[in-house]
Amino acid sequence: MRVVVGGIVHETNTYAVASSGVTGEDAFAVHEGADILAVFAGTGVGIGGIIDECRRRADQLAPALYATADPSGTIEAGAYQRLRQRFLSAIEAQLPADAVALDLHGAGVAEGVDDIEADLGRGVRSLIGPDVPMAATLDLHGNVTPEMGDVYDLLLGCQLYPHTDLHDRGVEAVELLHRIVEDGLRPVIHVEQLPVLLPCATTDGGSPAARANAVCAQLERQSGIIDCTLMHGFPFTDVPATGSSIITITDAAPELAETAAKQAASWVWTHRDEFRHEDDSPESAVRRAAAAATFPVVINECSDNPGGGTPGDGTHLLRAMLEADLSDACFAFITDPEFVAAAIRAGVGATVVGELGAKHDDLHGTPLSVRGTVRCLTDGRLTLHAMLAGTVLELGPGCRVTVGGVDIVVLSKPFQTIDPGVFVMHGIDVTRYRVVALKSSQHFRAGFRDLAAQIITADSPGLTTNRVEVFDHARSGRPLWPVDATADYHP
């Protein structure tokens, strides 16, 4: 089977435009043709699973174009149109094909295009016609629309947070495409939208999201149901479709798809309050960590999570750590290329003095006046292992600076801390520290859940705060819980 592969991936935080501006074309890493296979084969991302499963089945891979950008503000109109045209031209150049497998996100927004996944799908469909099956893998935080369901034959969202099943969903996409082409499977998609803004909720342990997944899994056991997935949605996007949803896929059974989706959606609506939780302030998180009896204690700063489009240079938690005069503590990491440059000029072993962090706005804090010792300098290049395994990050020059009893990692480009690798490359063994602090909402659990004696979430003002009710969803066109107490759902 000849399979065209590609995608454009962006998680858009529309509120981030005020801090970091719109997202330009230069923010995207664009891979074309065989380069896609060379870079992503064997990696723990959706397109990695697509490639690996096609190869296992000896399919003929036809790589088109795959463009990714870190989460950030709305994509600039011209940038999106140029990328879209390049993408569609690359797809067309690989035709004819037996199937198309795309890795997308589900929360992509460009100026003038609220739903880039549906827009891209319509463009591809115009090239391949109605009979060639097309699958898309999605991030769990996609704001999924019925329009997506209309244009794709398969929509497969990852189900775990941390997203350790992205590769699995890519594999499943190829498996199901084979069933369509070879066995006559006739998938029908139903997207049931919920007027719910869920905070960034892990699927670990007995969490409400884990219980919701169990409900979906139980529904999947019914004959004729191919897939049932809770999509948490991305609350940091102001578009009409923002919110949670259930995607169900059946074999030629539209009524079954709708019924099952409404059952799962009703469970989520009934249990919506359980997804909300009170988090510590940075100050209380630090106090609790310092008083803990077993270590290391991991404090995650959810409100300045670059994985959700924040600048990554927020200072609320780091300030609380320094003001508490913690010892045996480390923090990774804060983004500040200017401070890194000053550390490089000073050199290893020397003292660096400067303003650290808060270069983009005052929402995430104000700059810290620090005086510290430069312990090491790095090139900021590391490979992820716990999640997105095999993905190579290029975070620019970095340094480790000791201020009081806190070892601080500073890098030039933002990215959330997913596993201990960023600590290790700066000479920090997190198991030997009492307090380990980092910027991430939930993905850090993949690399730290087995190391941490305790996890404490610190929330404060920021573009990814768990207090999703503070965001004004003026464009939603419907009441959204918990912003609006009048929000209601009647399946």
C-alpha positions as CSV (number, residue, x, y, z in Angstrom):
1,M,0.0,0.0,0.0
2,R,1.3,3.5,-0.9
3,V,0.8,5.9,2.0
4,V,1.4,9.6,1.8
5,V,2.6,11.0,5.2
6,G,3.0,14.6,6.5
7,G,1.3,17.2,8.6
8,I,1.4,20.7,10.1
9,V,1.5,20.7,13.9
10,H,0.8,23.7,16.1
11,E,-0.8,24.2,19.5
12,T,-2.0,27.8,19.4
13,N,-2.4,29.9,22.6
14,T,-4.2,32.9,21.2
15,Y,-3.7,34.8,24.5
16,A,0.1,34.5,24.0
17,V,0.0,37.1,21.2
18,A,0.0,39.8,23.9
19,S,3.3,38.5,25.3
20,S,5.2,37.0,22.4
21,G,3.4,38.2,19.2
22,V,2.0,36.2,16.4
23,T,3.8,33.1,15.2
24,G,5.7,33.6,12.0
25,E,6.9,31.1,9.3
26,D,10.4,31.1,10.8
27,A,9.0,29.5,14.0
28,F,8.3,26.2,12.0
29,A,10.8,23.5,11.5
30,V,9.9,22.2,8.0
31,H,10.9,18.7,6.8
32,E,10.3,17.5,3.3
33,G,10.6,14.2,1.5
34,A,13.1,11.7,2.8
35,D,14.2,14.1,5.6
36,I,10.9,13.3,7.4
37,L,11.8,9.6,7.5
38,A,15.4,10.3,8.6
39,V,14.3,12.6,11.5
40,F,11.2,11.0,12.8
41,A,11.5,7.2,12.3
42,G,11.7,5.5,15.7
43,T,10.6,8.6,17.7
44,G,7.8,8.6,20.2
45,V,5.5,11.0,18.2
46,G,2.5,10.4,16.0
47,I,4.4,10.6,12.7
48,G,7.0,8.3,14.2
49,G,4.4,5.7,14.8
50,I,3.0,6.2,11.3
51,I,6.4,5.7,9.7
52,D,7.4,2.7,11.8
53,E,4.2,0.8,11.2
54,C,4.3,1.5,7.5
55,R,7.8,0.1,7.4
56,R,6.8,-2.9,9.5
57,R,4.1,-3.7,6.9
58,A,6.5,-3.0,4.0
59,D,4.2,-0.2,2.8
60,Q,5.5,2.2,0.2
61,L,6.1,5.5,2.1
62,A,5.5,8.7,0.3
63,P,6.7,11.5,2.6
64,A,5.4,14.9,1.7
65,L,5.9,17.8,4.2
66,Y,5.9,17.9,8.0
67,A,6.1,21.2,9.8
68,T,6.1,21.8,13.5
69,A,6.4,24.8,15.8
70,D,6.5,25.0,19.5
71,P,3.2,26.1,21.2
72,S,2.9,29.9,20.8
73,G,0.5,32.6,19.7
74,T,-1.8,32.7,16.7
75,I,-0.1,31.9,13.4
76,E,0.3,34.9,11.2
77,A,-2.0,34.8,8.2
78,G,0.6,34.9,5.4
79,A,2.8,32.4,7.2
80,Y,0.0,29.9,7.4
81,Q,-1.1,30.4,3.8
82,R,2.5,29.9,2.5
83,L,3.0,26.7,4.7
84,R,-0.4,25.4,3.6
85,Q,0.5,25.9,-0.1
86,R,3.8,24.1,0.4
87,F,2.1,21.3,2.2
88,L,-0.6,20.8,-0.4
89,S,2.0,21.0,-3.2
90,A,4.1,18.4,-1.5
91,I,1.1,16.1,-1.0
92,E,0.1,16.5,-4.7
93,A,3.6,15.6,-5.8
94,Q,3.3,12.2,-4.0
95,L,0.0,11.2,-5.6
96,P,-1.5,8.8,-6.5
97,A,-1.7,7.0,-3.2
98,D,-3.8,4.3,-1.5
99,A,-4.1,6.3,1.7
100,V,-3.0,9.5,3.5
101,A,-1.8,9.5,7.1
102,L,-1.3,12.9,8.7
103,D,0.0,13.9,12.1
104,L,-1.7,17.1,13.3
105,H,-2.6,18.7,16.6
106,G,-6.2,19.8,16.8
107,A,-5.8,23.2,18.4
108,G,-4.2,25.0,15.5
109,V,-5.3,28.6,14.8
110,A,-4.2,31.1,12.2
111,E,-5.3,34.6,11.6
112,G,-8.6,34.2,9.8
113,V,-8.6,30.4,10.1
114,D,-10.0,29.1,13.4
115,D,-9.6,25.4,12.6
116,I,-6.5,24.8,10.6
117,E,-6.9,21.0,10.9
118,A,-10.2,21.0,9.0
119,D,-8.8,23.6,6.6
120,L,-5.8,21.4,5.8
121,G,-8.0,18.3,5.5
122,R,-10.3,20.0,3.0
123,G,-7.3,21.0,0.9
124,V,-5.9,17.4,0.9
125,R,-9.4,16.0,0.1
126,S,-9.7,18.3,-2.9
127,L,-6.5,16.6,-4.2
128,I,-7.2,12.9,-3.4
129,G,-10.9,12.8,-4.0
130,P,-13.6,11.1,-1.9
131,D,-12.4,7.5,-2.1
132,V,-8.8,7.7,-0.8
133,P,-9.0,7.2,3.0
134,M,-7.3,9.8,5.2
135,A,-6.3,9.5,8.8
136,A,-5.1,12.2,11.3
137,T,-3.5,11.7,14.6
138,L,-4.2,14.4,17.2
139,D,-3.0,15.7,20.5
140,L,-5.3,15.1,23.4
141,H,-5.7,18.9,23.8
142,G,-7.3,19.4,20.4
143,N,-10.4,21.5,20.1
144,V,-12.1,19.1,17.8
145,T,-14.8,20.1,15.4
146,P,-17.5,18.2,13.5
147,E,-15.9,19.8,10.4
148,M,-12.8,17.7,11.1
149,G,-15.0,14.6,11.4
150,D,-16.6,15.4,8.0
151,V,-13.3,15.6,6.1
152,Y,-11.2,12.8,7.7
153,D,-12.0,9.1,7.7
154,L,-10.1,8.6,11.0
155,L,-9.4,11.0,13.8
156,L,-7.3,9.4,16.5
157,G,-6.5,11.5,19.5
158,C,-3.9,10.4,22.0
159,Q,-5.5,9.4,25.3
160,L,-2.8,9.8,27.9
161,Y,-1.4,12.9,29.6
162,P,1.6,12.8,29.7
163,H,1.3,12.0,26.0
164,T,3.2,8.7,26.1
165,D,0.9,7.1,23.5
166,L,1.4,9.4,20.5
167,H,3.5,6.7,18.7
168,D,0.8,4.1,19.5
169,R,-1.9,6.3,17.8
170,G,0.3,6.6,14.7
171,V,0.6,2.8,14.6
172,E,-3.2,2.5,15.0
173,A,-3.8,5.0,12.2
174,V,-1.9,2.8,9.7
175,E,-3.6,-0.4,11.0
176,L,-7.0,1.1,10.4
177,L,-6.1,2.5,7.0
178,H,-5.2,-1.1,6.0
179,R,-8.5,-2.3,7.3
180,I,-10.3,0.3,5.1
181,V,-8.3,-0.5,2.0
182,E,-8.1,-4.3,2.4
183,D,-11.0,-5.4,4.5
184,G,-13.8,-2.9,3.6
185,L,-14.0,-1.1,6.9
186,R,-16.3,1.9,6.6
187,P,-15.5,4.3,9.4
188,V,-18.1,6.8,10.6
189,I,-17.0,9.6,12.9
190,H,-19.1,11.5,15.5
191,V,-17.7,14.5,17.3
192,E,-19.7,15.3,20.5
193,Q,-18.7,18.8,21.7
194,L,-19.0,19.7,25.4
195,P,-19.3,23.3,26.7
196,V,-16.5,22.5,29.2
197,L,-13.0,24.0,29.7
198,L,-10.9,21.4,31.5
199,P,-7.7,22.4,33.3
200,C,-4.6,20.5,32.3
201,A,-5.6,17.2,34.0
202,T,-3.3,14.2,34.1
203,T,-4.6,10.7,33.3
204,D,-2.2,9.2,35.9
205,G,-3.5,7.0,38.7
206,G,-7.1,7.3,39.7
207,S,-7.5,10.8,38.3
208,P,-10.9,11.8,36.9
209,A,-9.4,11.8,33.4
210,A,-8.2,8.2,34.0
211,R,-11.7,7.3,35.0
212,A,-13.1,9.0,31.9
213,N,-10.7,7.0,29.8
214,A,-12.0,3.8,31.4
215,V,-15.6,4.8,30.5
216,C,-14.5,5.3,26.9
217,A,-12.6,2.0,26.9
218,Q,-15.7,0.2,28.1
219,L,-17.8,1.7,25.3
220,E,-15.1,0.6,22.8
221,R,-15.8,-3.0,23.8
222,Q,-19.2,-2.8,22.1
223,S,-19.4,-4.5,18.8
224,G,-19.0,-2.0,15.9
225,I,-17.2,0.7,17.9
226,I,-13.6,1.2,16.6
227,D,-12.6,4.1,18.9
228,C,-13.9,6.3,21.7
229,T,-11.6,9.1,22.9
230,L,-12.0,12.0,25.3
231,M,-10.3,15.1,23.9
232,H,-9.6,17.4,26.8
233,G,-9.5,20.5,24.5
234,F,-7.2,23.5,24.8
235,P,-8.7,26.1,27.1
236,F,-6.0,28.7,26.2
237,T,-7.5,29.3,22.7
238,D,-10.3,31.7,22.0
239,V,-12.2,30.3,19.1
240,P,-15.8,29.2,18.7
241,A,-15.0,25.5,19.1
242,T,-12.9,25.7,22.2
243,G,-13.8,23.0,24.7
244,S,-13.8,19.3,25.4
245,S,-15.2,16.7,23.1
246,I,-15.7,13.0,22.6
247,I,-14.7,11.4,19.3
248,T,-16.3,8.1,18.4
249,I,-15.6,6.0,15.3
250,T,-17.8,3.1,14.3
251,D,-17.9,0.7,11.3
252,A,-20.8,2.0,9.2
253,A,-23.0,2.8,12.2
254,P,-23.6,6.5,12.6
255,E,-26.4,6.1,15.2
256,L,-24.1,4.0,17.4
257,A,-21.3,6.5,17.0
258,E,-23.6,9.3,18.2
259,T,-25.1,7.3,21.1
260,A,-21.7,6.2,22.4
261,A,-20.3,9.7,22.2
262,K,-23.2,11.1,24.1
263,Q,-22.8,8.5,26.8
264,A,-19.2,9.3,27.3
265,A,-19.8,13.0,27.2
266,S,-22.6,12.7,29.8
267,W,-20.2,11.1,32.2
268,V,-17.6,13.9,31.7
269,W,-20.3,16.5,32.2
270,T,-21.6,14.9,35.4
271,H,-18.1,14.6,36.8
272,R,-16.8,17.9,35.6
273,D,-16.3,19.3,39.1
274,E,-13.8,16.5,39.9
275,F,-11.4,17.8,37.2
276,R,-10.9,21.0,39.1
277,H,-8.5,21.3,42.0
278,E,-7.0,23.9,44.2
279,D,-3.2,24.3,43.7
280,D,-0.6,25.8,46.0
281,S,0.7,29.3,45.4
282,P,4.5,29.3,44.8
283,E,5.1,30.4,48.4
284,S,3.0,27.7,49.9
285,A,4.4,25.1,47.5
286,V,7.9,26.0,48.7
287,R,6.9,25.9,52.4
288,R,5.4,22.4,52.0
289,A,8.4,21.2,50.1
290,A,10.9,22.5,52.7
291,A,8.9,20.8,55.5
292,A,8.7,17.4,53.7
293,A,10.1,14.4,55.4
294,T,11.1,12.5,52.3
295,F,12.9,13.7,49.1
296,P,13.2,14.7,46.4
297,V,10.0,16.9,46.3
298,V,9.1,18.0,42.8
299,I,7.4,21.4,42.4
300,N,5.9,21.9,38.9
301,E,5.1,25.5,37.9
302,C,2.0,24.9,35.7
303,S,1.2,28.6,35.0
304,D,4.4,29.2,32.9
305,N,4.5,26.1,30.8
306,P,6.2,26.6,27.4
307,G,4.4,23.5,26.3
308,G,1.2,25.5,26.3
309,G,2.6,28.7,24.7
310,T,4.1,30.7,27.6
311,P,7.4,32.6,27.4
312,G,9.1,30.3,29.8
313,D,10.8,33.1,31.6
314,G,8.3,33.5,34.5
315,T,9.8,34.2,37.9
316,H,7.0,33.6,40.4
317,L,8.2,30.1,41.6
318,L,11.9,30.8,41.4
319,R,11.5,34.1,43.4
320,A,9.7,32.1,46.1
321,M,12.5,29.6,46.3
322,L,15.2,32.3,46.6
323,E,13.3,34.3,49.1
324,A,12.7,31.2,51.2
325,D,16.5,30.7,51.3
326,L,16.2,27.0,50.2
327,S,19.2,24.8,50.2
328,D,19.8,21.6,48.2
329,A,17.4,22.9,45.6
330,C,17.5,23.1,41.8
331,F,15.4,24.7,39.1
332,A,15.2,23.8,35.4
333,F,14.6,25.8,33.6
334,I,14.1,29.5,33.0
335,T,14.5,31.0,29.5
336,D,16.8,34.1,29.2
337,P,19.3,34.3,26.4
338,E,20.6,37.6,27.7
339,F,21.5,36.2,31.0
340,V,23.1,33.2,29.4
341,A,25.3,35.5,27.3
342,A,26.4,37.3,30.5
343,A,27.3,33.9,32.1
344,I,29.3,33.0,29.0
345,R,31.2,36.2,29.2
346,A,31.9,35.7,32.9
347,G,33.0,32.1,32.4
348,V,32.8,28.9,34.5
349,G,33.7,29.6,38.1
350,A,33.2,33.3,37.9
351,T,30.4,35.4,39.4
352,V,27.6,36.6,37.2
353,V,25.4,39.5,38.2
354,G,22.2,40.5,36.3
355,E,18.5,40.6,35.8
356,L,17.0,37.1,35.3
357,G,13.7,36.3,33.6
358,A,10.5,38.2,33.0
359,K,11.6,39.8,29.7
360,H,8.3,39.4,27.9
361,D,5.6,40.7,30.3
362,D,4.8,41.2,34.0
363,L,2.0,38.6,34.1
364,H,4.6,35.9,34.8
365,G,6.5,38.0,37.3
366,T,9.2,40.6,37.4
367,P,12.9,40.2,36.8
368,L,15.1,38.8,39.5
369,S,18.2,40.6,40.5
370,V,20.7,37.8,41.1
371,R,24.3,37.3,41.9
372,G,25.5,33.8,41.3
373,T,28.4,31.5,40.5
374,V,28.6,30.0,37.0
375,R,29.0,26.2,37.4
376,C,28.9,25.1,33.8
377,L,28.0,26.1,30.2
378,T,26.2,24.0,27.6
379,D,25.1,24.0,24.0
380,G,21.5,23.2,25.0
381,R,21.3,20.1,22.8
382,L,19.6,17.1,24.4
383,T,17.5,14.0,23.4
384,L,14.2,13.3,25.2
385,H,13.7,9.8,26.7
386,A,10.6,9.7,28.9
387,M,8.1,11.2,26.4
388,L,8.6,12.1,22.7
389,A,11.4,9.6,23.0
390,G,14.2,10.2,20.5
391,T,13.3,13.8,19.8
392,V,16.3,16.1,19.8
393,L,15.9,19.5,21.3
394,E,18.1,22.5,20.3
395,L,17.6,24.9,23.1
396,G,20.5,27.2,22.4
397,P,23.4,28.1,24.8
398,G,22.7,27.4,28.5
399,C,24.3,27.6,31.9
400,R,23.9,26.5,35.4
401,V,24.2,29.2,38.0
402,T,24.2,28.8,41.8
403,V,22.4,31.5,43.7
404,G,22.4,30.8,47.5
405,G,21.3,27.2,47.9
406,V,19.6,26.9,44.5
407,D,21.1,25.6,41.3
408,I,19.4,27.4,38.4
409,V,19.5,26.2,34.8
410,V,19.0,29.0,32.3
411,L,18.6,28.3,28.5
412,S,18.1,30.4,25.4
413,K,14.9,28.9,24.1
414,P,11.8,27.9,25.9
415,F,10.6,24.3,26.4
416,Q,8.9,22.5,29.2
417,T,11.0,20.1,31.4
418,I,9.8,16.6,30.5
419,D,12.5,14.4,31.9
420,P,15.7,14.8,34.0
421,G,17.9,15.1,30.9
422,V,18.0,18.9,31.1
423,F,19.2,18.7,34.7
424,V,21.8,16.0,33.8
425,M,23.3,17.9,31.0
426,H,24.0,20.7,33.5
427,G,25.6,18.3,36.0
428,I,22.6,18.0,38.3
429,D,21.6,14.6,39.7
430,V,18.0,15.3,40.9
431,T,17.9,12.3,43.3
432,R,20.5,14.1,45.4
433,Y,18.4,17.3,45.9
434,R,15.7,17.9,48.4
435,V,13.6,20.2,46.1
436,V,13.5,19.9,42.3
437,A,11.5,22.6,40.6
438,L,10.5,22.8,36.9
439,K,8.1,24.4,34.4
440,S,5.5,22.0,33.1
441,S,1.8,21.2,33.6
442,Q,1.7,17.4,33.4
443,H,4.3,16.1,30.9
444,F,7.0,16.2,33.6
445,R,5.3,13.2,35.2
446,A,6.6,10.9,32.5
447,G,10.2,11.5,33.6
448,F,9.7,12.3,37.3
449,R,6.8,10.3,38.6
450,D,9.1,7.4,39.6
451,L,11.7,9.7,41.1
452,A,9.6,12.0,43.2
453,A,8.8,11.3,46.8
454,Q,6.0,14.0,46.4
455,I,4.7,16.2,43.6
456,I,3.4,19.7,44.4
457,T,1.8,21.9,41.8
458,A,2.5,25.7,42.1
459,D,0.0,27.9,40.3
460,S,0.2,31.7,39.8
461,P,-0.8,34.2,37.2
462,G,0.2,33.0,33.8
463,L,-0.9,32.0,30.3
464,T,-1.3,28.3,31.3
465,T,-2.8,28.7,34.8
466,N,-5.1,25.9,35.9
467,R,-7.6,28.6,36.8
468,V,-9.1,28.4,33.3
469,E,-12.0,30.5,34.3
470,V,-9.9,33.7,34.2
471,F,-9.7,33.6,30.4
472,D,-12.3,35.5,28.5
473,H,-13.7,33.3,25.7
474,A,-15.5,36.1,23.9
475,R,-15.7,34.2,20.6
476,S,-17.1,30.9,22.0
477,G,-20.7,31.9,21.1
478,R,-22.0,29.7,24.0
479,P,-21.7,29.6,27.8
480,L,-18.6,27.6,28.8
481,W,-18.2,25.9,32.2
482,P,-16.6,27.0,34.6
483,V,-16.4,30.5,33.1
484,D,-20.2,30.8,33.0
485,A,-22.4,29.1,35.6
486,T,-25.3,29.0,33.1
487,A,-23.4,26.6,30.9
488,D,-25.4,23.4,30.3
489,Y,-25.2,20.2,28.3
490,H,-28.2,18.1,27.2
491,P,-27.2,15.1,25.1
